Amino acid sequence: VQLQASGGGWVQTGGSLMLSCVASGRSVSGYGMGWFRQAPGKEREFVATITSDGLRTFYRDAVKGRFTISRDNAKNSVYLQMDSLKSEDTAVYFCVADRRGGQFYDPHYWGQGTQVTVSS
């Protein structure tokens, strides 16, 4: 499975961005999908995941109420709508996929990452 993320960039504090990720190589409709991030000098961390059927979503506390994860299995894609962005959201965001289909914290597949920079 190859994962290609896009949609990163620079945004002002309080603004919005939407990240997209398309998978190739095989269908990921049975896979859990999600987003992790890594800020400068910090470890990679879980941001949000969504189950294979799209019915359950999970978020780290710091982004609850501001970020929304969704998926479109027909397009082999997952999305992350990020609103009310804060400077602490600045990081490289990685699209991930996991064969288990449910909640996960150690994904099997990683994309290349897309930079999100939030500043005033």
Backbone hydrogen bonds, N-H to C=O, Kabsch-Sander energy under -0.5 kcal/mol:
donor,donor_aa,acceptor,acceptor_aa,energy
2,Q,24,S,-2.6
4,Q,22,V,-2.3
5,A,3,L,-0.6
6,S,20,S,-2.5
9,G,115,Q,-0.9
11,V,117,T,-2.5
13,T,119,S,-0.9
14,G,85,L,-3.2
15,G,12,Q,-2.5
17,L,82,M,-2.2
19,L,80,L,-2.8
20,S,6,S,-2.6
21,C,78,V,-1.7
22,V,4,Q,-2.1
23,A,76,N,-2.8
24,S,2,Q,-2.4
31,Y,28,V,-1.9
32,G,98,D,-2.3
33,M,50,I,-2.3
34,G,96,V,-2.0
35,W,48,A,-3.0
36,F,94,F,-2.3
37,R,45,E,-2.4
38,Q,92,V,-2.1
42,K,39,A,-2.3
45,E,37,R,-2.9
47,V,35,W,-2.2
48,A,35,W,-1.9
49,T,58,F,-2.0
50,I,33,M,-2.8
51,T,56,R,-2.4
52,S,101,G,-2.6
54,G,51,T,-1.7
58,F,49,T,-2.3
60,R,47,V,-2.3
63,V,60,R,-1.8
64,K,60,R,-0.8
64,K,61,D,-0.8
66,R,63,V,-2.3
67,F,63,V,-2.3
68,T,81,Q,-2.4
70,S,79,Y,-1.7
72,D,77,S,-2.4
75,K,72,D,-1.1
76,N,73,N,-0.7
77,S,72,D,-2.1
78,V,21,C,-2.1
79,Y,70,S,-3.0
80,L,19,L,-2.3
81,Q,68,T,-3.0
82,M,17,L,-3.3
82,M,80,L,-0.6
83,D,66,R,-2.1
83,D,81,Q,-0.6
84,S,14,G,-0.6
85,L,15,G,-2.3
89,D,86,K,-2.0
90,T,87,S,-1.8
91,A,116,V,-2.0
92,V,38,Q,-2.5
93,Y,91,A,-0.6
93,Y,114,T,-3.1
94,F,36,F,-3.2
96,V,34,G,-2.5
97,A,109,Y,-1.8
98,D,32,G,-2.8
101,G,98,D,-1.2
108,H,97,A,-0.8
109,Y,97,A,-2.5
111,G,95,C,-2.5
112,Q,3,L,-0.7
114,T,93,Y,-2.1
116,V,91,A,-2.7
117,T,9,G,-2.8
119,S,11,V,-1.9
119,S,117,T,-0.5
